[in-house]
Amino acid sequence: YRDIGIFKNVIANDVVIECASATYGNTSVSAFKLIITYDIIVTASNDNYDITKVNGIYTINKAPVTIKAENKTSTYGSKLKSLTYITEGTIYNNDNLNIELNKEAGTNAGTYDIIVNASNNNYDITKVNGTYTINKTKVTITADDKESVYGFSLKELTYTVSGTIYNNDNLNIEFATKEGKLLLVELEDLNPY
């Protein structure tokens, strides 16, 4: 196919213009570094000359641009931060590169990919994904001190939490008593007489 003047999403001047369903031979269009070419038409006339006109080709290469997702960090339980990006290279004429950033699903502590999507037929776009890190929330669990008298029932073990537990998360808290040192006191040492 050949479309002079306005190039459509087909094969133009033997160069494949990007199109979702287009193929060149048996190869997908997406395998090519796409360019656009235009014929340079020579017109000339003079009765004194036998003029041979050889047309040229004007090639417009895609402008290189890199889009990098910025890394983000937050803490489990807090609101996720907005995703942002930076660009390297020039975007001309306020062109829309249809940039989208998507974080890999998940809100638990861990690392997640920030995926860059972008497209524009006039740009050779390099997409650099980022990383979203969700750090663990700090919490302190302190066992409350207890005291009882030998022969009496042991008191219930309790604890105090410092920090926030989100989403009614289960911290699987368990207690166990550990035998401590037995303090021996000589009775005669307590007798003042």
C-alpha positions as CSV (number, residue, x, y, z in Angstrom):
1,Y,0.0,0.0,0.0
2,R,1.1,3.6,-0.6
3,D,-0.4,6.7,0.8
4,I,1.0,10.0,-0.4
5,G,0.7,13.0,1.8
6,I,-1.1,11.7,4.8
7,F,0.3,8.4,6.2
8,K,-2.2,6.0,7.7
9,N,-1.7,3.0,9.8
10,V,-0.7,0.8,6.9
11,I,2.4,0.2,4.8
12,A,3.6,3.5,3.4
13,N,6.5,3.9,1.0
14,D,7.5,0.3,1.8
15,V,7.9,1.2,5.4
16,V,5.5,-0.2,8.0
17,I,3.8,2.4,10.1
18,E,2.8,1.1,13.5
19,C,-0.6,-0.5,13.6
20,A,-1.9,-3.0,16.0
21,S,-2.8,-5.6,13.4
22,A,-0.3,-4.8,10.7
23,T,2.4,-7.2,9.7
24,Y,5.3,-7.0,7.3
25,G,5.9,-10.4,5.7
26,N,5.6,-12.9,8.5
27,T,7.0,-10.5,11.1
28,S,5.0,-8.5,13.6
29,V,5.2,-4.7,13.2
30,S,6.3,-4.4,16.8
31,A,9.6,-6.0,15.9
32,F,10.7,-3.0,13.8
33,K,12.1,0.3,14.9
34,L,9.5,2.3,13.0
35,I,10.3,5.3,10.9
36,I,8.2,7.4,8.4
37,T,9.5,8.3,5.0
38,Y,8.2,10.8,2.5
39,D,9.0,11.1,-1.2
40,I,10.9,14.2,-2.3
41,I,9.5,15.0,-5.7
42,V,11.7,16.8,-8.2
43,T,10.0,19.1,-10.7
44,A,12.1,21.0,-13.3
45,S,11.7,22.1,-16.9
46,N,13.7,24.0,-19.5
47,D,13.4,23.5,-23.2
48,N,17.2,23.6,-23.5
49,Y,17.8,20.6,-21.3
50,D,17.0,16.9,-21.3
51,I,16.3,16.6,-17.6
52,T,16.3,13.4,-15.7
53,K,14.5,13.7,-12.4
54,V,15.5,11.5,-9.6
55,N,13.2,11.7,-6.6
56,G,14.6,11.5,-3.1
57,I,13.4,10.2,0.2
58,Y,12.9,12.3,3.3
59,T,13.1,10.2,6.5
60,I,11.7,11.4,9.8
61,N,13.1,9.2,12.5
62,K,11.4,8.8,15.8
63,A,12.6,11.2,18.6
64,P,14.2,9.3,21.4
65,V,12.7,9.7,24.9
66,T,13.1,7.8,28.1
67,I,10.4,7.6,30.7
68,K,11.4,6.5,34.2
69,A,9.1,5.7,37.0
70,E,10.3,7.2,40.3
71,N,10.8,4.8,43.2
72,K,8.3,5.2,46.1
73,T,8.4,4.1,49.7
74,S,5.6,4.0,52.3
75,T,4.8,2.1,55.5
76,Y,2.3,-0.7,55.9
77,G,-1.1,0.8,56.9
78,S,-0.4,4.2,55.5
79,K,-1.9,5.7,52.3
80,L,-0.1,4.7,49.2
81,K,1.8,7.6,47.5
82,S,1.0,8.9,44.1
83,L,3.1,7.5,41.3
84,T,5.3,9.9,39.4
85,Y,7.8,9.8,36.6
86,I,10.6,11.7,34.9
87,T,11.5,12.0,31.3
88,E,14.8,12.3,29.5
89,G,14.7,13.7,26.0
90,T,12.5,16.3,24.4
91,I,8.7,16.0,24.0
92,Y,7.8,18.3,21.2
93,N,4.6,20.3,20.6
94,N,3.1,19.2,23.9
95,D,2.7,15.7,22.4
96,N,0.7,13.2,24.4
97,L,2.7,10.1,25.0
98,N,-0.2,8.4,26.7
99,I,1.9,7.7,29.8
100,E,0.4,5.4,32.5
101,L,1.9,4.2,35.7
102,N,0.6,1.1,37.5
103,K,1.8,-0.4,40.7
104,E,1.8,-4.2,41.0
105,A,-1.2,-5.3,43.1
106,G,-0.6,-5.6,46.8
107,T,-0.6,-3.6,50.1
108,N,1.3,-5.9,52.4
109,A,4.9,-5.2,53.4
110,G,7.3,-6.0,50.5
111,T,8.5,-4.7,47.1
112,Y,6.3,-4.1,44.0
113,D,7.0,-3.2,40.4
114,I,5.9,0.2,39.1
115,I,5.1,-0.5,35.5
116,V,5.4,2.2,32.8
117,N,3.2,2.2,29.8
118,A,3.5,4.8,27.0
119,S,3.0,5.1,23.3
120,N,3.3,7.6,20.5
121,N,4.2,6.8,16.9
122,N,6.5,9.8,16.7
123,Y,8.8,8.7,19.6
124,D,11.2,5.8,20.2
125,I,10.2,5.3,23.9
126,T,12.4,3.6,26.4
127,K,10.4,2.7,29.5
128,V,12.1,2.1,32.8
129,N,10.0,0.6,35.6
130,G,10.4,1.6,39.2
131,T,10.0,-0.1,42.6
132,Y,7.4,0.6,45.3
133,T,8.6,-0.5,48.7
134,I,6.1,-0.9,51.6
135,N,8.1,-1.1,54.8
136,K,6.9,-3.0,57.9
137,T,5.1,-1.0,60.5
138,K,7.0,-0.8,63.8
139,V,5.1,-2.1,66.9
140,T,6.3,-2.9,70.4
141,I,4.6,-5.6,72.5
142,T,5.5,-5.4,76.2
143,A,4.5,-8.1,78.6
144,D,3.0,-6.6,81.8
145,D,4.8,-7.5,85.0
146,K,2.8,-9.8,87.3
147,E,3.1,-10.8,90.9
148,S,1.3,-13.3,93.1
149,V,1.8,-15.3,96.3
150,Y,2.9,-18.9,96.3
151,G,-0.1,-21.2,96.7
152,F,-2.5,-18.8,95.0
153,S,-3.7,-19.0,91.4
154,L,-1.4,-17.4,88.8
155,K,-2.7,-14.2,87.4
156,E,-3.7,-13.9,83.8
157,L,-0.8,-12.7,81.6
158,T,-1.4,-9.5,79.7
159,Y,0.5,-7.1,77.4
160,T,0.6,-3.6,76.2
161,V,1.0,-2.6,72.5
162,S,2.9,0.6,71.5
163,G,2.2,1.4,67.8
164,T,-0.8,0.8,65.5
165,I,-2.2,-2.5,64.5
166,Y,-4.0,-2.0,61.2
167,N,-7.0,-3.9,59.7
168,N,-7.4,-5.9,62.8
169,D,-4.3,-7.9,61.9
170,N,-3.5,-10.9,64.0
171,L,0.0,-10.7,65.5
172,N,-0.3,-14.2,66.9
173,I,0.8,-13.1,70.3
174,E,1.6,-15.8,72.8
175,F,3.0,-15.9,76.3
176,A,5.2,-18.4,78.1
177,T,6.6,-18.2,81.6
178,K,10.3,-18.9,82.1
179,E,11.6,-20.1,85.5
180,G,13.7,-17.3,87.1
181,K,16.3,-17.3,89.8
182,L,15.3,-18.5,93.3
183,L,16.5,-15.9,95.8
184,L,17.5,-17.6,99.1
185,V,17.5,-15.5,102.2
186,E,19.0,-16.7,105.5
187,L,16.4,-16.2,108.2
188,E,19.0,-15.3,110.8
189,D,20.0,-12.4,108.6
190,L,16.5,-11.0,109.0
191,N,16.5,-11.3,112.8
192,P,17.7,-8.0,114.3
193,Y,18.3,-9.7,117.7
